[in-house]
Amino acid sequence: MILLTGATGYIGSHLWIELLKGPTPVLGLDNLSNSSAKTLDVIAAISGKTPAFIKGDIRDVELLEDVFSRNCITSVIHLAGLKDVQESEERRLEYFDVNIQGFKNLLQVMRAHSCLKIIFSSSAAIYGQHAISPILEGVSAAPANYYGETKLEGERLLAQEFNKHPAISSVSLRYFNVAGKHASGLLQDYVSSNAHSLFAEIESVLLGRASALSVFGDDWGTPDGTCIRDYLHVSDLAQGHIDALELLGGVDKCAALNLGLGIGQSVYDVISTYERITGSSIPKVIAARRAGDVGVSFADTHLAAELMGWKPRKTLSDMCRDSYQSCTKRLS
Ligand SMILES: NC(=O)c1ccc[n+]([C@@H]2O[C@H](COP(=O)([O-])OP(=O)(O)OC[C@H]3O[C@@H](n4cnc5c(N)ncnc54)[C@H](O)[C@@H]3O)[C@@H](O)[C@H]2O)c1
C-alpha cells in the first residue's frame, strides 16, 4: 500500500486520481488545514473508486504509529506541508514544525515499520536567486527564503536516512511552477488559498475575488520585461511521482530530480495564452518587484528523463485551458 500525505491538496488530489488507476492500494492522509473533505467525493466520482482516507496530522506520532500498524505501507509519497514563501518568513516556527519536524516524525515511524521507500515534494525554491537557468540539479543549493530552507532540510534528512542501515531510499522531486487542473474541471480549490502563484492570481481575477492581476515588475532583463518561470501541468507532475515510484522499485537510491517543462515562459506569455483561450483580456496592474524574486528560473530536466524516462506532455495552453475550465465549472 502507498501512503499519500497531503492527499486532498492541489497536487495530492490530482496524483491520487492517477495512482488509483494502478494496482497498488493508496491510503490518503491529510489534516485538511489547506484542503477540504469534499475533494474525496470528486476523487470518487472521477476514479470510480472510494478513496481510503484518514484525517490526521503528520505531527501526531501516535496517529502515524497507528496508521503504519494497521496498514501494510510499503512506500510513502510525502506531499503534506506548508508552501507559501511569504508566510514562511512570518511563521517560521509553524513551518519548522510541519515541514521539518513533521517530516522527521514520518521518517522515524517509517523506519520503525521497515517502510524504506519515499518520494518527497521538494521545490525549485531550494536553488535561490543566483542559480543560472536552465538549472541543473548539481548546482549548490542556496534558498532565498525559509520555505526553501525547509525543503532543503527535508532533502538533507533523506540523505542521512540513506546512510543508515537499512537505508531508506528516496527520490526528492524538485517541482518548478505547478499549474493547470484535472481535464474534467471538477477538482476545485475548496479552501481559499493564500498562495501567490501566477495561476492562482489569474483564477482569483476570473472568479471575481480580485479586480486585477498584479504583474510584479516589467523591467526585468527579459525580452518582454516580465519574470520568466517554468510552468508544468499538474498531471505531468503526477506522472513524475509514478515514474519515481517505479525507479525506487528497482534499486536503492537517494536522488533529487527537477520536474519542470524545461522551458522558460514569461508572465506576459502566460497572460496572453490565457487571454487567447478565454477570448477576453485579463485586467492587470504593474506592481513593484517582490523582494527575493529572480528574473529567470527554469529547469534542466534531462536527469528525470534519463533516470525515469519522464517526459512532460502538456503545454502552457493546456494549463491555461484546464485552469479556465475549472473556473467556469465553479462559476456555473
Ligand atoms: N504547488 C506548487 O507549485 C509546489 C511547488 C513546489 C513544491 N510544492 C510542494 O508540494 C506539496 C504539495 O503542494 P500543494 O500545492 O498540493 O499544496 P496544498 O496546500 O494544496 O497541499 C498540501 C496538503 O497538505 C496538508 N497539510 C498541511 N499540513 C499538514 C499536516 N501537518 N499534516 C497533514 N497534512 C497537512 C494540507 O491540508 C493540504 O491538503 C507541498 O509540500 C509543497 O511545498 C508545491
The ligand as an SDF file (V2000), in Angstrom:
LIG
                    3D

 44 48  0  0  0  0  0  0  0  0999 V2000
    2.1070   23.8850   -5.7880 N   0  0  0  0  0  0  0  0  0  0  0  0
    3.3870   24.1250   -6.1580 C   0  0  0  0  0  0  0  0  0  0  0  0
    3.6380   24.8480   -7.1600 O   0  0  0  0  0  0  0  0  0  0  0  0
    4.5310   23.4960   -5.4210 C   0  0  0  0  0  0  0  0  0  0  0  0
    5.8390   23.7420   -5.8620 C   0  0  0  0  0  0  0  0  0  0  0  0
    6.9100   23.1460   -5.1790 C   0  0  0  0  0  0  0  0  0  0  0  0
    6.6680   22.2960   -4.1050 C   0  0  0  0  0  0  0  0  0  0  0  0
    5.3910   22.0840   -3.6730 N   0  0  0  0  0  0  0  0  0  0  0  0
    5.1740   21.2040   -2.5210 C   0  0  0  0  0  0  0  0  0  0  0  0
    4.2550   20.1880   -2.8690 O   0  0  0  0  0  0  0  0  0  0  0  0
    3.4820   19.8070   -1.7500 C   0  0  0  0  0  0  0  0  0  0  0  0
    2.0120   19.8650   -2.1140 C   0  0  0  0  0  0  0  0  0  0  0  0
    1.7190   21.1680   -2.5570 O   0  0  0  0  0  0  0  0  0  0  0  0
    0.2550   21.6160   -2.9690 P   0  0  0  0  0  0  0  0  0  0  0  0
    0.4020   22.7120   -3.9570 O   0  0  0  0  0  0  0  0  0  0  0  0
   -0.5860   20.4500   -3.2960 O   0  0  0  0  0  0  0  0  0  0  0  0
   -0.2100   22.2860   -1.6000 O   0  0  0  0  0  0  0  0  0  0  0  0
   -1.5910   22.1360   -0.8290 P   0  0  0  0  0  0  0  0  0  0  0  0
   -1.5710   23.1030    0.2870 O   0  0  0  0  0  0  0  0  0  0  0  0
   -2.7330   22.1990   -1.7780 O   0  0  0  0  0  0  0  0  0  0  0  0
   -1.4990   20.6470   -0.2630 O   0  0  0  0  0  0  0  0  0  0  0  0
   -0.7920   20.3280    0.9080 C   0  0  0  0  0  0  0  0  0  0  0  0
   -1.7200   19.4920    1.7740 C   0  0  0  0  0  0  0  0  0  0  0  0
   -1.0380   19.1800    2.9910 O   0  0  0  0  0  0  0  0  0  0  0  0
   -1.9770   19.2700    4.0430 C   0  0  0  0  0  0  0  0  0  0  0  0
   -1.2370   19.5100    5.2860 N   0  0  0  0  0  0  0  0  0  0  0  0
   -0.5990   20.6520    5.6730 C   0  0  0  0  0  0  0  0  0  0  0  0
   -0.0490   20.4770    6.8800 N   0  0  0  0  0  0  0  0  0  0  0  0
   -0.3140   19.2090    7.2470 C   0  0  0  0  0  0  0  0  0  0  0  0
   -0.0050   18.4410    8.4000 C   0  0  0  0  0  0  0  0  0  0  0  0
    0.6750   18.9790    9.4290 N   0  0  0  0  0  0  0  0  0  0  0  0
   -0.4230   17.1550    8.4680 N   0  0  0  0  0  0  0  0  0  0  0  0
   -1.1430   16.6240    7.4460 C   0  0  0  0  0  0  0  0  0  0  0  0
   -1.4790   17.3060    6.3410 N   0  0  0  0  0  0  0  0  0  0  0  0
   -1.0630   18.5800    6.2450 C   0  0  0  0  0  0  0  0  0  0  0  0
   -2.9050   20.4190    3.6590 C   0  0  0  0  0  0  0  0  0  0  0  0
   -4.1740   20.3190    4.2860 O   0  0  0  0  0  0  0  0  0  0  0  0
   -3.0170   20.2350    2.1510 C   0  0  0  0  0  0  0  0  0  0  0  0
   -4.1140   19.4410    1.7810 O   0  0  0  0  0  0  0  0  0  0  0  0
    3.8700   20.7610   -0.6230 C   0  0  0  0  0  0  0  0  0  0  0  0
    4.7930   20.0970    0.2080 O   0  0  0  0  0  0  0  0  0  0  0  0
    4.5370   21.9170   -1.3430 C   0  0  0  0  0  0  0  0  0  0  0  0
    5.5120   22.5470   -0.5410 O   0  0  0  0  0  0  0  0  0  0  0  0
    4.3180   22.6610   -4.3090 C   0  0  0  0  0  0  0  0  0  0  0  0
  1  2  1  0
  2  3  2  0
  2  4  1  0
  4  5  1  0
  4 44  2  0
  5  6  2  0
  6  7  1  0
  7  8  2  0
  8  9  1  0
  8 44  1  0
  9 10  1  0
  9 42  1  0
 10 11  1  0
 11 12  1  0
 11 40  1  0
 12 13  1  0
 13 14  1  0
 14 15  2  0
 14 16  1  0
 14 17  1  0
 17 18  1  0
 18 19  2  0
 18 20  1  0
 18 21  1  0
 21 22  1  0
 22 23  1  0
 23 24  1  0
 23 38  1  0
 24 25  1  0
 25 26  1  0
 25 36  1  0
 26 27  1  0
 26 35  1  0
 27 28  2  0
 28 29  1  0
 29 30  1  0
 29 35  2  0
 30 31  1  0
 30 32  2  0
 32 33  1  0
 33 34  2  0
 34 35  1  0
 36 37  1  0
 36 38  1  0
 38 39  1  0
 40 41  1  0
 40 42  1  0
 42 43  1  0
M  CHG  2   8   1  16  -1
M  END
$$$$
